[in-house]
């Protein structure tokens, strides 16, 4: 594969088709399962959600999984299970999607933003340890881009301070820490199956919980607080009575999405292998450019490679914003994962976090650049992206 070379550089040739940041792969099996679901007449949460939940539990080696409408829904209900409410604090990295902070706000608690590792963007666990106070109830490590956080250190920190661990694994389905799947380490753990993720139910997510009682509560809360779901009422031969023991929400996954998820999950490991191969190709092709490349996975880690994120160095010929625009003009999509939460207007004004207190998060916010990464990319596509990026960074 030929990439950018400072000595033999020519501008990347124009192309007609756009290379998107991500793209779902919906195969014939998913389509047939969806058609069967549509013909069955049962479109809401029912038998295929049950099947998908069991498949997920088997894949993750987790006893109890409940499918929901999004990863955000999972985080919200995890906070409810953890008893997080007004007066409590939840520690989370400053670099993550805004949903992490929003669910804490909605619970009436306070998000405490801590700095990140400058090389990976993952939560700085030393900073998290120092941020624990008398009101800290939980910590929310985020497996950014599919790279697992050091869960051994997370466990030690949580035991030391008696904290509930709520993993944001939106990017990390299929990732592993110490040879065990993310989701199997005994924490509350929320996944995303949004259309941009490594596998999809179009919209949707799942929450791993610790026991049958928590699983039943999640199921109730996701269906208005009803003691029995519509599917369980339908399946019962007896006249049904149900109760509302606490007010719930409407957060359930539907059977149409689950129909796709059943078959997406079966192909997930092959997709992750392809993503790893593409990431390795990027590493090789971009090595001589003024970029900080992602560090290699550590021993015992399986990176899900949901995102390929680089840092634009100060010696680059153009700013990140100019690079994003230049890639767009060259038919290449890119994005930023993420801008620091403490820099958004609401959180900046509400909590008055001094930017200098989060130096790595500030730097990440200004330099991070995400390049296209999905299994449908060809080797030539990756070479084209590298050539286009090299043209912009050197000229």
C-alpha positions, 0 to 999 in steps of 0.5 A, spaced: 500 500 500 502 506 497 502 512 502 504 519 503 511 520 502 515 527 503 519 525 497 515 523 492 508 527 494 503 528 489 496 531 490 491 525 492 487 524 485 480 527 486 474 522 487 467 522 486 465 518 492 465 520 499 469 516 504 464 517 510 467 517 517 462 510 519 458 506 515 453 501 517 453 494 514 446 491 513 446 484 510 441 479 507 440 476 514 438 482 518 434 484 512 430 477 512 430 477 520 427 484 519 422 482 514 420 476 518 419 481 524 414 486 520 410 480 518 409 477 525 405 483 527 410 484 533 414 490 532 415 493 539 419 490 545 418 482 544 421 476 543 426 478 538 429 483 544 429 477 549 433 473 544 438 479 542 438 480 550 440 472 551 445 473 545 448 479 548 449 476 555 452 469 552 457 474 548 459 478 554 459 473 559 454 477 563 449 474 567 444 479 566 443 484 560 437 488 558 436 492 552 434 499 551 433 505 546 440 508 547 446 507 551 444 514 554 438 510 557 443 505 560 447 510 563 441 514 566 438 507 569 445 505 572 445 512 576 438 510 578 440 503 580 446 506 584 442 511 588 445 517 585 441 523 586 441 530 589 447 532 593 451 526 590 457 527 585 459 523 579 467 523 577 467 522 569 473 524 564 472 531 561 473 528 554 467 524 552 460 525 549 456 530 553 450 524 554 455 522 560 454 529 564 447 530 562 445 524 565 448 526 571 445 533 571 438 529 570 439 525 576 440 532 580 447 530 581 453 534 580 458 531 574 466 532 576 470 533 570 477 530 571 483 530 566 485 525 561 491 521 559 494 526 553 496 520 549 489 516 549 484 521 552 482 516 557 480 518 564 486 520 568 485 515 574 490 519 579 486 525 577 480 521 579 483 519 585 484 526 587 477 528 585 474 523 590 470 527 596 465 526 601 459 527 596 462 522 591 457 516 589 460 513 583 465 514 577 464 513 570 470 511 566 469 511 558 472 506 554 474 512 548 474 510 541 474 502 543 480 502 547 479 499 554 480 503 561 485 500 566 479 496 570 484 493 575 486 500 577 478 502 577 476 497 581 482 498 586 479 506 586 472 504 587 474 499 593 478 504 596 473 510 596 466 505 596 464 508 589 459 505 584 462 503 577 458 505 571 462 504 565 460 508 559 462 502 553 458 506 548 464 505 543 467 498 546 462 492 544 467 487 543 473 490 547 477 486 552 481 487 558 485 482 561 482 477 556 475 478 559 470 482 555 468 489 557 461 488 560 463 482 564 467 485 570 462 486 575 460 493 574 454 497 571 456 497 564 452 501 558 453 499 550 451 503 544 448 500 538 447 507 534 448 506 527 455 509 527 457 504 532 461 497 531 454 494 530 447 497 530 440 496 532 439 503 528 438 506 535 439 502 541 443 500 547 444 495 552 445 495 560 449 490 564 447 489 571 449 485 577 443 481 579 436 478 577 433 484 581 436 489 578 435 486 571 427 486 573 428 493 575 431 496 569 425 492 565 420 496 569 423 502 569 424 502 561 416 500 561 413 506 565 414 502 571 409 497 569 410 490 573 409 486 567 411 488 559 406 488 554 410 481 551 409 478 558 402 480 558 401 477 551 404 471 553 400 469 559 394 465 558 391 468 565 387 475 566 393 480 567 394 485 573 400 489 573 402 494 578 406 501 578 411 500 584 415 506 581 414 511 576 418 509 570 420 512 563 419 509 555 426 507 554 425 500 551 428 497 544 423 494 539 423 488 536 425 491 529 432 493 531 433 487 535 432 483 529 438 487 526 442 486 532 441 478 532 445 478 526 450 484 527 452 481 533 454 474 530 459 478 525 462 483 530 468 479 531 470 479 524 469 486 523 473 488 529 479 484 526 478 488 520 478 495 524 484 493 527 487 491 520 485 498 517 488 502 524 495 498 523 495 501 516 493 508 518 499 507 523 504 505 517 501 510 512 501 516 517 508 515 521 512 520 518 506 526 518 506 531 524 501 527 527 500 524 534 498 517 533 494 512 537 498 508 542 498 500 541 494 496 545 497 494 551 498 486 553 491 483 555 487 488 551 483 488 545 481 494 542 475 495 539 477 500 534 471 504 534 475 510 532 481 512 529 483 518 533 490 522 531 492 529 534 494 534 530 501 537 532 503 544 532 508 543 526 503 541 522 502 546 516 495 547 517 490 548 523 485 542 525 479 546 522 483 547 515 484 540 515 477 538 516 475 543 511 480 540 506 479 533 507 471 535 506 473 538 499 477 531 498 471 527 499 473 525 506 469 525 512 472 527 519 470 529 526 472 531 533 472 526 539 471 530 543 471 537 545 472 537 553 465 538 557 468 543 561 468 548 555 461 547 553 457 553 555 452 550 560 457 546 564 462 552 563 457 557 566 454 552 571 461 549 574 466 555 572 471 549 571 478 553 570 481 551 564 488 550 566 485 545 571 484 540 565 490 541 561 490 535 557 483 535 556 484 542 553 489 540 549 485 534 546 480 538 545 484 543 540 488 537 537 484 531 536 482 529 529 478 522 527 479 519 521 474 514 517 474 507 520 469 502 518 469 495 515 467 497 508 473 501 507 478 498 502 486 498 503 485 503 497 481 508 501 485 508 507 491 510 502 487 515 499 485 518 506 493 518 508 495 521 501 489 527 502 492 528 509 499 528 507 497 533 502 494 538 507 499 537 513 505 538 509 503 544 504 
